[in-house]
Amino acid sequence: MAKDKYHEQVRLALEKDGWTITDYPYQLLMGTRRTYVDLGAERLLIGAERGKEKIAVEIKTFMGGSDLQDFDQAVGQFLRYRSALQKEEPDRKLYLAMPFVFYERFFQDLFFLELLEETDISTIVYDQTNAIIKKWIKF
């Protein structure tokens, strides 16, 4: 499995944010085909909500020749993974991880933020230089 450039930074950022990486990569079946989401993680919930919160994260760098083409490809992959994940492990939430520099540049156009919301694409915005999570966008 090929890893995007910032896998280790995202992994470290999630660990700093209190997540335990459980799968690297996270194996997933799409019908009879095996595929891999970049990582699986979980953390204990505290307070009234006891148990575990589980996520899978697809990490993207968005460093291709076209922001729109990179975004289209990432969304298509995300939707396939989310559909398969809902069948295999419905209590695990899928996130699309993107670098802060791409987020700032691309999502100045509110159309694309609205598209994330309409399609329920939850997102992690990461700072690839400092290996931190800058923003969680949850739908």
N, C-alpha and C positions, 0 to 999 in steps of 0.2 A: 504494500500500500504506500503510495507516494504521500508525503506529508507536505503541507503548505509551509512556507518559510517561518511562520510565527507560532508553530505548535507548542514549542517549549515555553515561550513567553506566556501564552494563554494558559497552559497547564499551571505554571507558577502563579499567575494572577489568580486563578481559581483557588489554589491552595492558600494563598494569602487571604482570600475572601472567606475562608472557613470550609472549603469543600475538600472532600477526600476523593481522589481519583481512584475509581474502581476498575475501569476498563480503558485501555489505551492501546489499540482502538476498541470501540464497542461494536461487537458483531451483531448484525441484524439480517433477518431474512426478508427478501422481497419476493413473495411467491416461492419459487424453488431456487432462486438465486441468492447467494450470500453476498452481502456488502458490509461496509464498515463505516460507522459514524466515527469521527475523529476521537472522541473520548466520552466516557460515562463517568458521572460523579454523583456523590450523595453527601448529605450532611444531616445531622440530627436536628430535629425541630425542638424548640424549647417552649416553655410556657404551656398554654392550653392545648396547643397542637403537638402532641407527642407523636413520635414516629420518625420517619425519614423522608426527606425531600430528595427526589432522584431526577437527574437531568442527563441528557445526552447533548453534546455540543459539536456542531459542524463548524470548523474553523476555516475562514477564508481570508486571503490577503488582499484581493481586489487590486492586483498589480498588473493586469493584462493591458492590452492596447485600448480597450474601450470600457469605461465604467458601466455603461448600459448593458453591454454584452456580458461582462462579469456578473452584474446583478441578475440578469435574466438566467444565466446558468446556475447561479447560487440558489435562486428561488425555485427553479425546477427541481434541483437536487433536494432541497429542503422539503418540498411538498411530497416527493416520493418517500423520503426517509420518514417524514411524519406519519404518512399513511401506514407504512409498514410498522412503525413503532407503536401506533395506536392498536394494532392487531396483536402484536407480540408482547408489549409491556405498557398497557394504557396508563399506568400511574407514573411513568417517566416522561418528563416534558422535554421537548426538543428546542434548542436555541441555535440561532445562526450567529456566529461570532465574527465581528468585522473590526478592522483597525479604526481608531479614532480619526486619523487623517482622512480616510475614505468617508466615514460617517459625516464629518464636518463638511466635506466638499459635496458629496452626493445628495445628502438629505437637506440641504438648503432649499431644494425644490420640494415643497410640501406634498406634491403629488405622490412622491415615493414613500414618505412617512405615512400618508393615508393608505397607500397600497399595503404597507406592512400591517397596519391595523385591520384593514378589510380582509386580509388573508390570514390573520392571526399568526404572523411570523414574529415570535418572540426573539429578541436580539440581545446579545452581549456586545458592548462596545469596549474594546481593549486598547490600552496604550502599549504598543509593542516595544517602545524604548524602555519604559520603567516596569513592564510586566505587572500592570495593575488593571483592574476592571474600572472603567470610567463611568459606565452607565449600563443599567439593566432596563430593557424595554420589554415589559411583560403584557401579553394579551391573553 
